């Protein structure tokens, strides 16, 4: 059965939202993908807009959007993948970026996620590169 999915801008002034974002990112990036903890948290966390996706009222995914339009730190908890939660979150963020009148949203997608972003009209550009020991490719969606 498909969960009821809700997406929203996180309130990073609220301890609950900050805690949940940290928990999801630690689970996906640090524990599951072995990203070094010192690479996961950076100076962009404070200036970015953070988002949450909830499945049946439980937070299960997060992402951030930097002021320049870079989407990053998109993470869906493992047992909630392939349920449309990532798509709902990405669609919400793209709509948010359009409302902010950003010219584009771009990301550094892990190779395993290229098809996911292509399905949402992102186009790849540039060469592959390594980030935190994981191969990535730049992708973007432009707004006309």
Secondary structure as UniProt FT lines:
FT   STRAND          5..9
FT   TURN            12..13
FT   HELIX           15..25
FT   HELIX           26..32
FT   HELIX           37..40
FT   HELIX           44..47
FT   STRAND          49..55
FT   TURN            56..57
FT   STRAND          58..65
FT   TURN            67..68
FT   STRAND          70..76
FT   HELIX           78..80
FT   TURN            81..82
FT   HELIX           85..99
FT   TURN            100..101
FT   STRAND          104..110
FT   HELIX           111..113
FT   HELIX           114..118
FT   TURN            119..121
FT   STRAND          123..131
FT   TURN            132..133
FT   STRAND          134..142
//
